[in-house]
């Protein structure tokens, strides 16, 4: 396991913890309110860290990051209000991996390795098990449930598409703090409009404000920072596959919450995803060992 894997897994653990905390402790807080408060906090912290400076160049990339960030997080938190954390994570990651395969194939003008395709097929197959479970879990299939599944898929696609923009910014000298300071303008604007449509800003009580800030830090700010470092060390497809552990972590953590019920099919789906992820790590590790063994005789000679 390299540093990119480690950073990704730590980010996913914190993100999964934040998702379960959101569903458990913030039921009374509307998604729009949470988006507005949490991203104002995150943007404020990193604007201070970056001293408000806007690095030169790559203006198109930072605009793209703003667009994909808004799509990803607005869709994600809408879906999380209507689906279980494991299902949101699985659908998001499944679609993200599919999009990452398409993007990787387009950029390399070739097909990914067979092992990567098998891993992706396993991840998508595990995710596919969760959609009917969520439809059955709803007392009556509502438009909110259908929209939430579509929103989870949209969040996954956006999370993959923004990786390329992140890498462009990194190559142009943008540090993690600078990217996180300037990537939420559109997200905050959309949250403001959403809040206004729902009746305006309501300042949460102290009992609600503390969990909101805690979830914002644990589930949003720190994972985003860790992912910024991970993006600099690997390609988009590998990053998405690393993040496939998210549904498993979300499922395990959700079992500690009284809000979420046991679902055997959800467990099977998340284990399929975990198995595919394990296969990818094993294949990469085997490839590294083979490459080292192949170089050793040459070095000795």
N, C-alpha and C positions, 0 to 999 in steps of 0.2 A: 504494500500500500504506500503510495507516494504522498507528498504533502498536499497535492490537489485533492486526492481522495479524502484525506484527514480533514481538511478545511471544509469540504463539501458535507461530510457526514456530521461534523459538529454543527454546521449551519442548519442542516436538516433536523437534527435533534432539537435545537432551540426553536426552529420554526414549527415543528410538530407540537412541542410543548405549548407554544403560544396559541396554536390553533385550538387545542383542547381547552386551554384556559379561557379563550374567547367564547367558546360554546358553553362553558360551564359557569363562568362568572359574569359575563357581559350580555346575558339574554335580554336585559332591559335596555341595553344601549343599541340604538339603531346603527346599521352598518355605515351610513353616511356620517353620523356623528363620530364614530370610531375612526374612520378614514381621515376626517378633517383634523381631529385632535392628535392622533398618532403621527401623521405625516408632517404636521406643523412642528411637533416636538422633534422628530427625526431631522427634518430639514434645518431647523433652528440649531440643533447641536452641531451638525456638520458645517453649516455656514460659519459658525463661530470657529470651529476647528480649522476651516480653510481660510479664515479671515475674510470671507466674502469675495475672495478673488475668483475671477473667471479666466482660466487658462486660455491662451491664444489657440486659434485653429480648431478644426473639427466641429464647427457649429452645426453642420448637418447631422452629425452623429449624436450630439447632445439633444437635438430636437427629436430625433428618432427614439432615443432612450426615454424622453419625456412621454412620447406617444405610447410606446409599448408598456412603460411602467403604469400609466394610467389605465390602459386596457387590462393589464394583468391584475392589478390590485383591486380595481373596482369590481371586476368579474369575480375575483377570488373571494372577497368578503361578502358579496351578494350570495354566492353559492354556499358559503359556509353557514349562512343564516338558515338555509333550507335543507342541507345535506349533512351527513356525518363527516367528521374530519378525514377518516380513512378513505371514504368515497371521493371527496373533493381532491385529496392528494393523489389518489390512484388515477382518476380520470385526467387530472392536470398533467401528471407525469407521463401517462400513456400517450396523450396527444403531443406533448412536448418531444418525446422520443421520436415519434413518427415524423414530426416536422424537422427535427434535427437530422434524421436520416436523409430526408429530401434535400435539405440545405447542404449537408456534407457531400452528397452525390453530385449536386449541381456545381459546387465549388471545385471538386476534384475531377469533374467530368468523367466519373467512373462510379462503380457500385462499391459500397462498403464491404469489408471482409465478411465472409460467411458467418464467422463467430459473432460479429456485431449484429448481423441480421437475425441470428437465432436469439440473441439476448433481447433484441427489440421485440421480436415476436412473442417471447415469453412475457415481457412486461405488458405489452398490449393485450395479450390473452388474459392475464390476471386482472387487468383493469376492466376488461369487457364483462367479467363476472359480476362486477359491482353495480353496473347500471340497472339491471332488473331488480337487484336487491333494494336499491333506493326507491325504485318505483313501487315495489311491493310494501316497503316500510311506511310509505305515506298512507295515511288513512284513506285518502282518495287522491288519485293522480290529479294534481292541479297544474295549472300553467306555471306556478312558482317552481314546482319540482322540475318540470321540463326546461324552463329557462335556467334554472340552477345548474342542470347537467350541461346545457350549452355554454353557460358562463364558465364552468370548470374547464371545458375544452378550449374556450377562447383564451383563458388565462394561461393554459399550457402552451398554446401556440405563441402567444406574446412573449412568454418567458424565454423561449428558444430564440425568437427573432431578435431580441434585444442583446443577446450574447455577442453577436458580430459587432454591434455598435459599441459595446463595452470595450472590445478588443481594439477597435479603431481609436477610441479615446486613450486607452493605455499606451498605444504605440505613439500617440501624439504628445505624450508626457502628462496626461491627466492622472493624478493620484486618486486613490479610493475616496479620500475625504472630499476632494473637489467634485467627483462624480456624484457622490451622495448629497452634496450640498445643492446641486443644480438639477437633479433628475426628477424632482417632485412638483414642479410648478404646475403642470397640467393636472396632475393627480389632485392637488389641493384645490385647483379651480373647479374641477368636476365635482369634488366633494362639497364645495360651497354651493354649487348649483343644485346638487342633490338635496342638501340640507334645506335650502330655500324652498324647494318643491315640496318638502315634507313638513313645512311649517316654520322654518327658521331655526337658528342656533339655540339650543337649550343647554345651559351650563350644567353639567352633571353634578350631583351631590358628591360630597367628599368620599362617601362609601363607594361610589361608582368611579370617581376620578382616579383613585389610587390603582384599582385593577386595570383601568384603561392605560395608564402610564406604564404599569408593569408589563402588560401584554405588548404594548408598543415597543418597549425596550427588549424584552425577551424574544418576542415572536417576529419583530420587524427590524429594528435597528441593528442589533448584533448579527443576526443571520445575513442581512444585506452587506454588512461590512466584511464578514468572512467570505461571502461569495465573491466580492470584488477582488479579494486576494486570490481565490481559487481560479477565477476567470483568466488571470494572467499566467497560469501555470498549465493549462490544458485546453483542448479543443471543445467546441460546444456539444458534440455528441457524447464524448466521454463525461462531460459535466452533467448532462441530463441523465445518463445512466447511473452515475454516482447518486444522484438525487432520487433515484427510484426506491431507495429505502424509506422514503418519507411515509408512504401509506402504512408500512409495517409499524413504524414508530408511532404514527398517529393512532393506529388501531390499538396497540399495546397501552399507550397512555390513556386512550379514551375509556379503557376498561377500568381505570382507576376513578373515573368520574361517574357520579350517579345519574348524569344526564343521558348517557349513551347505553343502549342495550346490547347484549351479546348477539352476534350474528355469525353463525358458522360459515356461511358462504363468503362473508367479508373476510374472515380469517383465511380461507382457502385462497381467495384472490390475492390477498396481501402476501401470502407465503409463496405463491407462484411468482409474484414480482420480486420477492427477496431471493428466490432461487435463481432467477435470471440475472439478478445483480451479482450474486455469488459466482455464477459462471463467468461473467465478464471479468471480475477481479482475478479469478483463477487463470483464465486465458491470458490476461495481460501479464500476470506474474510468471506464467510458464514461458511466454514470449521473451520476457526480460532475461530469465535464466538461460534460455537457449541462445540469446544474443551474446550474453557474457561468455558462455561456453565456447561459442564460435570464435570470439575474439582472443580467447586465452592462448591457444596454440600460436597464433600470429604474434602476440606480445612476447611469448617465450622465445620464439625464433629470432 
